[in-house]
Amino acid sequence: MNLSILAKAPKILLLKMLRNKLRVRSATGLTEQLTVVRAIRKAPPGAIVECGTYLGGSAVNFSLACRETNRDFVIFDSFEGLPEPAENDRSHFVLSSAELHQYSRGAWKGTFDTVKQNIAKYGSLQNCKLVKGYFEQTLPSFHTPVAVVFCDADLLDSVKTCLLYLWPLLVDGGYFFTHEAHHLSIAKLFYDDLWWKNNLGHDAPGLIGAGSGLGLSRNPDGTFGSCIGYVIKNPTVTRISNETGLDRTTALTSPGNSARI
């Protein structure tokens, strides 16, 4: 476990998150949740969106951060488990562990009432809105500016749907997290210029943590990884580094000279 993530967390919030991690089963680890919470706390103004919540294990903790930062929190889920995967979306190769993850209709199901009750009991419902339905049914009618997306959609087709409708709503400097950064097919999507140009009108943005996830926890082979990765939309250049091979000089950009890439 990356202890620096724990050290930087507000102590009261950290204690609540630790407690909740024991109370509500979740597919996300504590350091993964803390990484998203850090983004919620420092992202530009905008709503927080979770796509795929299972039993609400991550949502209970994200809801606490949303209450603290006075942000709206919108949770999209079918509450019936995964849709029927396409034939080429049933199995995902995990590059970092050489595993094959297989998916089927109805997997990772958490009911609407279960998630709502968990958030009400352990998190904060005051800023939350739960939206029931498959992503392609619900996301087209959502138009709110978004600061952070946490996408735990499992299927490549579902991640594409989330990107198609939420990326245009993501503010500059906002974060798009995927919980499948270690899946080869989903990591490749964030480098697929053709898909991005055809669907969103620009080059692929890349993905921090692609192929292995962010280095938050120690793997059995001694390397570090996780399930999550992220991309910042149109990030601001804050430092220029001259890489000559002879020396290395850097310069901070001033606020007036900063630029987005």
N, C-alpha and C positions, 0 to 999 in steps of 0.2 A: 504494500500500500504506500502511495506517495504521501508521506506525512506532512509535506509542506502545504498541501491542499487543506489538510485539517487545521494546521496552524493559522492559516489566513482566514478561516471562517469565523464569523461572530460567534462567541461562545454559547450564548443562549440558543441561537438558531441551530448550532451544531448539536447541542444536547437534544433538542427536539427531533432533529433529523436522525440521530443515532437511535433514539427511542422508537421512532416510527419505522425505521428499517427492520426492527425486530417485530413490530406489530403487524405490518402489512407486507405480504410476499410481493417481491418485485423482481423484474428481469434486470434492473439496473443496480449497479453497485453503489456504495456510499460515495466513493470518490468521484464516480461519474455524475451522480446527482449534485454533488458539491460544485463540480465544474460548471454545470448548467446554472446553478444558483449564482455563482460568481458572475456569469454572463448576464443573468437577469438583473443583478444589482448594478452593473456598470454599462449596460447597453443604452443606446439612445431611446428617447420616448417612443412608446408603442406597446401594443398588446403582446402577451405571451401565449403561444399556441403549442399544444401537445397533440400529436397525431398518433393514436394508439396508446392506450393507458393500462390495459390488462385489468388488474384489480385496484388500480389507483395508487400503487406503492410509490411511484415517483411523483404523482400529482399531489399527494398530501404534502410533500416537502416543497414542491414548486409553489403550491398555493400559499404557504407561509411566507416565501420570499416575495410573492406578488402582493400580499397584504402589506408587508413591510415597505415596499416600494410604490404602493398605490397603483398597481397595474391591473388591467383586466386580464383574466386567465381563461382561455377558451380551449376546451378539451373535445376533440373529435374522435369518435370511435363508433364502430357498428354495435358494440356491446353484444355481438353474436359471434365473436371470434373472427378469424381471417376469412376472406372470401375464397372461392375456389381458385387455386393458383393455375395460371397457364402452364402448359406442359413444360416449357423451358424455365419456369419460375418455381418449380417444386423443390429443387435441390440447389443449394448455394455452397460453393467451395470456400472454406475459410483458409486464406493463404497462410496466416501466421501459425496455425496449428495443424494444417493438413487434414482438417475435419470436413465432413459433408453434412450440412444442416438441411433437414428435410421438413417441408411444410405441407399442411393439408387444411381443408375447409374446417372452420370451427375451432382451430387451435388458438391458444392464448385468449380464451373467452373470459370476460368479466362482465357481469350484468350491470345495467345502469344503476339499479338500486344499491348494489354492493359498492360500486365506486363512489356514489354520492354519500352513502353512509360512512365510508372510510374517511372521505375528505371532511365531512361534518364532525366526525369524532376526533380525528387526529390532525387535521389541517385547518383550513379556513375556506368556508363556502362563500364568504361575502363578496369576493371578486370573481367567482367562478361561474362559468356557463358550460354545461355539458350538452354536446350536440350529437344526437344519435343518427347513425346511418353510415353507409360506405362513403369513402372520401369523394368518389366521383359524383355522388348524389348531394353532398352537403357543402363541399368547398366552393363550388361555383357561385353560391349566393353569399359568400363571406367577402367583405370588402374593407375590413378595418386594417389600418397600418399596423405592421407587426415588427417587434424589436427582436424577438427570439422565437425560433421554431425548434421544438424537440420532436423529431420524427422517428418513431419506433414502429415502423410499418411492416418490417420483415420482408415483404415481397418487393421485387424490383418494380413491378408495374405500379404498386401502391406508392412507392417513393417517387416515381415519375409523376404521378397524379398530384402528390403534395407539392412537388417543385413547380409543376405547371401552374397551379393556382396560388401558391403562397409566395414564391420567389418574387413575382411582381409587386406584392404587398410589403415585402421586407424592406425596411428603411435602409439607407446607406449607413454602413457601420453596424448593421444588425447581424445576428448570428443564425445560421441554419445548422443544427446538429442532426446527425444521423446515428442511430444506435447500431447500424450495420456497417460501420466503417471497415470492419475486418472481413466483410464478405467481398470476394473478388469482383463479382458482377456489379455490386452497388458502388464499390470504390471506383471502378472503371467508368461508371456513369458520370462522375464529376470531372472526368477528363475527356468526355465524348463531345468534341467540338461540333460534330454534325448534328447530334440530338439537340444540343443547346441552341445552335443557330436556327435550326428548323422550328423549334418550339418556343424559345425565349429571346431569340434575336441577337445573341452575342456568343462569344467564345465561352467554353467551359471554365468555371472558376477555380477548379482544383479542390482538394480536400486535405486539410491538416489531419493526419492520422490515417491516411488511406492505406489499406492493406493490413494494418496491425492495430489500429486504434491508437488513441493517445496513450503515452507511457505512464499510466496511473497505477498499475499493479504489476507485481513480478509474475512472470510466466514460469511453468515448470522447468524450462530450459535456461532460465536465468535472465532472459530478456524481459523487457517491460512492454505492456500493451493494455488494451481494454477493448470494449465494443464500440466506443463512441469516437467520432471525429466531427469536425465542423469546418465551415467556411464563413468568412466575413464578407458581406456584400460590399463591393466597391471600397475596400479598405483604404485608409489614408496613409500615405507614405510619411513616416516620421523620421527616417534616418537614411542618409545616402552613404554608401560604403564604396570606396575606390579599391577594387581588387586587382592589384598589379602583379602579385607574386613576389615583389621585392619588399613592399611594406603594405600596411593596411591602415588607411585613414578613414575616419567616419566624421560625418557632420550632421548635427540635428537640423531638421528643417524648422523654420519659424512658422507660426500659425498662419501668417499671410502668404507663405510660399508653399504650404503643404498642398498635396494633390492626391486625388483618389485614382486608383488604378482599375 
